[in-house]
Amino acid sequence: MAKKVSFNKDDTRQHIILLLKYISEGIFEKENILAMSLLCAVAGESIFLLGPPGTAKSLVARRLKLVFKEAKSFEYLMSRFSTPDEIFGPVSISKLKNEDKYERITDGYLPNCTVVFLDEIWKAGPAIQNALLTVINERIYKNGSQTLSLPMKALIAASNELPAENEGLEALWDRFLVRMVSNCISDERTFFKMIRQDRVPEVVIPDELLITDDTFASWQSAIAHITISDETCTIVANIRKLLKEEEKKQKRTTTLDFYVSDRRWKKLFHLMRTSAWLNGRVSTDETDCILLIHCLWNKEEFIAQTIECVMKAFTLHIEQRITKLHTTIDYA
């Protein structure tokens, strides 16, 4: 039984900080991933975790489920032999026999759950991949003649590799707005702290902190009123310019190494607005743009270059002014 906690229910920033404190308990060097996962859930987006086995990727999803009141979770390890029945539920034999309807029994499967974790996502077959496209992007699932509106707040996918090229996985990869690397514990002191831990503690979040459906809906309404600042637009314009320049350096006629679709940009601005609101602001600022280091890379080998483009975008206008001044001085 969790102890009651007193906090200002109108202070969303404090609410989120307290939730992160609970779900981070007993997990080491995963604070950023947990924070980004919670941000994705509030924004209604999905996150992909790249990393080897045994780096707490599934535990992140289990902890995220705890923040929602009366939440249901679904976990599945994909393989080449996985079928849609195992993800979306088996076909109802009685409806098929008695009503001549092809519908799935979705209770306990992905369409009926709040937080979903799909491991080894790229091993899913084409039928599962195609269904996931609308599940992730529109939060709907076509079940026979019905179109189900899903209660899913977040889908967390994981793999120890990125999607293979030229296998039709580009559309599914593009659906994961946030992409993070989940590595083993790097700090030695933290590593031995984990070793000495008997077991990962069971976390019970106080009922008053849980995010209800009404709370979630009110947050979405508030986020819609967050202003996108000119400052944010300037930084994003710089990022777009720098990514195009980086693309040209590859000297290839066709490449998507630094490609970001208009749909992704639209969603990224929504993610930044969500960040601004959760931090108690009425408009976005430069701190929200830092999130983009986890959203713009497409290949592991270009993560460093993508991060450099994002960080350089903050000071690009200053560098341009300095260059202009140098030119003026040289001509003088």
Secondary structure, DSSP 8 states (H G I E B T S, - for coil): --------TT-HHHHHHHHHHHHTTT--S-HHHHHHHHHHHHHT--EEEE--TTSSHHHHHHHHHTTBTT--EEEEE--TT--HHHHH--B-HHHHHHT----B--TTSGGG-SEEEEESGGG--HHHHHHHHHHHHH-EEEETTEEEE----EEEEEESS---TTSS-HHHHHH--EEEE------HHHHHHHHH-SS-------GGGSB-HHHHHHHHHHHTT-B--HHHHHHHHHHHHHHHHHHHHT--SS--TT---HHHHHHHHHHHHHHHHHTT-SB--HHHHGGGGGTS--SGGGHHHHHHHHHHHTTHHHHHHHHHHHHHHHH-
